[in-house]
Amino acid sequence: MTIVPSSLEERGRILRELGFATRRVGEELHGCAEITPEMHVPGTTVLRTSVLATWADTVSGLLASLVMGPRVPVTLELDVGLYRPAPGTGEVRAVGRTVKVGRSVFVAEFEFSVDAEPIALGAASFMVAPDPDVQLPPQLSVELPATGERLPMPLAERARCERVAPGTVVLPRSMEGLNASDTINGGLIALAAEEAVLSLAPGDTLSFLGLRYLLGARVGPVVARARLHEGLGRVELRDSGNDNRLTTLATARTFGG
């Protein structure tokens, strides 16, 4: 029997608790997950836009791994736009497609629907991780099976993503929130950006979230600071434990704006 170190079992657990499963369908990668109340924006019955961004990153990143593996794909940019506020129940279905395979950049697009009704779309781009020693597990499959793991509490609480002041959020680094390159998962970075904006717009939800990943958050905690004017927000996310370096720039728009 092979004993898996507990640290490896814990890696990325928060994202697994979102219950997202994937399968290949021809040249596409399809995904699905059931919406639970723990995925809602606080004070609403609306699915978080950052959860869609997390699933989009998963679908697009797995497609990128088919081309870039065994090297680790690193997200450069990711945008998610919603037609209307997302529902709070039902099964979300995702479809990801490869758009471009270049020498240095991979691009994918994705669409989301619930009960056959489109709810969101977007695109993501990736590059290979600079460190050649960082590689994907040899047994990695792009087909992720459904697991019994589910969020035991609201997502922000589970990630210990805390609103410390209007427009300011702190996200700690933990093994449960890391990706394959030992940095804080891009989906949790999206959560911090969303929380920072929504702390300035209580009761509202995001119609758009765009992320520009500039540097991996290796130390933490990440501090997200947002400003919001007429529904359009800008967020700076910095790795406070790594000389306060800028890791991500995010742009967001609220439905109420």
ABEGO torsion letter per residue (X at the ends): XBBBBAAAAABGAAAAAAGBBBBBBEABBBBBBBBBAAABBBGBABBBAAAAAAAAAAAAAAAAAAAAOABBBBBABBBBBBABBBBABEBBBBBBBBABBBAABBBBBBBBBBGGBBABBEBBBBBBBABAABBBBAABBABBBBBABBBABBAAAAAGBBBABBGBBBBBBBAAABBAAGBBBAAAAAAAAAAAAAAABBGBBBABBBBBBABBBAAOBBBBBBBBBGGBBBBBBBBAABGGBBABBBBBBBAAX
